[in-house]
Amino acid sequence: MDSALINQPYPPLTVDVELWQLKFFAKAVGETDPVYFDEAAARQAGHRSILAPP
């Protein structure tokens, strides 16, 4: 790895994914918060849709 690339600013990256992929990943990493699985819960929490886990 080129160490000159570390700590440099980069433009945002946008990736299209399907909801089932987000839900699958959330389950795989052990998330239990409904904002990762339930669109209504995510909207009620102020988001446009379910969230991608960190």
Backbone as CSV, one residue per row, in Angstrom:
resi,resn,N_x,N_y,N_z,CA_x,CA_y,CA_z,C_x,C_y,C_z
1,MET,0.845,-1.170,0.000,0.000,0.000,0.000,0.892,1.236,0.000
2,ASP,0.497,2.201,-0.780,1.231,3.461,-0.868,0.862,4.327,0.333
3,SER,1.784,4.554,1.245,1.494,5.325,2.454,1.140,6.778,2.146
4,ALA,1.448,7.263,0.955,1.080,8.631,0.579,-0.438,8.774,0.437
5,LEU,-1.156,7.667,0.330,-2.613,7.700,0.183,-3.340,7.793,1.522
6,ILE,-2.631,7.563,2.609,-3.237,7.572,3.939,-3.501,9.007,4.380
7,ASN,-4.661,9.221,4.999,-5.084,10.519,5.547,-5.238,11.602,4.485
8,GLN,-5.566,11.221,3.285,-5.828,12.182,2.218,-7.340,12.334,2.056
9,PRO,-7.822,13.520,1.681,-9.262,13.679,1.437,-9.646,13.013,0.110
10,TYR,-10.791,12.381,0.113,-11.310,11.733,-1.090,-12.767,12.123,-1.258
11,PRO,-13.260,12.149,-2.484,-14.664,12.492,-2.702,-15.566,11.383,-2.157
12,PRO,-16.816,11.719,-1.843,-17.756,10.705,-1.357,-17.924,9.584,-2.382
13,LEU,-18.184,8.411,-1.874,-18.400,7.244,-2.719,-19.852,6.815,-2.574
14,THR,-20.550,6.682,-3.680,-21.935,6.237,-3.673,-22.005,4.846,-4.273
15,VAL,-22.686,3.952,-3.567,-22.834,2.575,-4.024,-24.309,2.199,-3.942
16,ASP,-24.852,1.671,-5.019,-26.242,1.219,-5.019,-26.311,-0.202,-4.475
17,VAL,-27.166,-0.396,-3.478,-27.388,-1.728,-2.915,-28.883,-1.947,-2.753
18,GLU,-29.276,-3.185,-2.657,-30.680,-3.542,-2.441,-30.931,-3.625,-0.933
19,LEU,-32.174,-3.393,-0.530,-32.504,-3.430,0.892,-32.165,-4.777,1.521
20,TRP,-32.398,-5.866,0.790,-32.115,-7.187,1.365,-30.631,-7.329,1.696
21,GLN,-29.767,-6.675,0.916,-28.330,-6.760,1.179,-27.971,-6.048,2.488
22,LEU,-28.597,-4.894,2.720,-28.354,-4.170,3.971,-28.848,-4.972,5.167
23,LYS,-30.048,-5.549,5.025,-30.611,-6.348,6.115,-29.749,-7.581,6.393
24,PHE,-29.290,-8.223,5.341,-28.442,-9.411,5.475,-27.152,-9.063,6.213
25,PHE,-26.515,-7.962,5.816,-25.267,-7.538,6.454,-25.506,-7.158,7.910
26,ALA,-26.595,-6.426,8.170,-26.907,-6.027,9.544,-27.065,-7.253,10.437
27,LYS,-27.756,-8.258,9.935,-27.926,-9.488,10.714,-26.584,-10.186,10.912
28,ALA,-25.762,-10.221,9.867,-24.466,-10.907,9.930,-23.527,-10.283,10.961
29,VAL,-23.613,-8.962,11.153,-22.727,-8.303,12.119,-23.375,-8.153,13.497
30,GLY,-24.564,-8.728,13.665,-25.199,-8.767,14.976,-26.025,-7.563,15.367
31,GLU,-26.393,-6.728,14.414,-27.237,-5.569,14.742,-28.626,-6.050,15.157
32,THR,-29.224,-5.364,16.118,-30.578,-5.699,16.558,-31.514,-4.494,16.511
33,ASP,-30.971,-3.306,16.316,-31.788,-2.088,16.266,-32.704,-2.145,15.042
34,PRO,-34.004,-1.902,15.219,-34.951,-1.962,14.102,-34.638,-1.009,12.942
35,VAL,-33.874,0.053,13.169,-33.569,0.976,12.070,-32.757,0.301,10.971
36,TYR,-32.178,-0.867,11.275,-31.413,-1.614,10.281,-32.265,-2.638,9.530
37,PHE,-33.521,-2.832,9.978,-34.367,-3.871,9.388,-35.754,-3.392,8.969
38,ASP,-36.273,-2.380,9.645,-37.664,-1.955,9.480,-37.708,-0.524,8.948
39,GLU,-38.249,-0.373,7.738,-38.286,0.965,7.124,-39.112,1.945,7.945
40,ALA,-40.218,1.486,8.527,-41.051,2.380,9.337,-40.277,2.865,10.565
41,ALA,-39.542,1.979,11.201,-38.740,2.364,12.372,-37.645,3.349,11.970
42,ALA,-37.044,3.118,10.824,-35.994,4.026,10.344,-36.567,5.411,10.052
43,ARG,-37.732,5.455,9.417,-38.366,6.751,9.113,-38.755,7.473,10.399
44,GLN,-39.286,6.725,11.354,-39.681,7.326,12.628,-38.461,7.910,13.348
45,ALA,-37.301,7.324,13.114,-36.059,7.823,13.719,-35.449,8.972,12.916
46,GLY,-36.118,9.376,11.809,-35.658,10.528,11.041,-34.833,10.218,9.810
47,HIS,-34.817,8.950,9.385,-34.040,8.552,8.214,-34.963,8.321,7.022
48,ARG,-34.414,8.338,5.827,-35.217,8.112,4.619,-35.576,6.649,4.431
49,SER,-34.743,5.762,4.919,-34.956,4.321,4.777,-34.082,3.620,5.813
50,ILE,-33.995,2.291,5.720,-33.148,1.576,6.673,-31.701,2.024,6.511
51,LEU,-30.935,1.853,7.581,-29.545,2.299,7.588,-28.591,1.162,7.263
52,ALA,-27.449,1.530,6.748,-26.356,0.569,6.571,-25.588,0.527,7.887
53,PRO,-25.328,-0.663,8.411,-24.582,-0.747,9.666,-23.166,-0.186,9.525
54,PRO,-22.640,0.334,10.642,-21.271,0.861,10.595,-20.241,-0.243,10.438
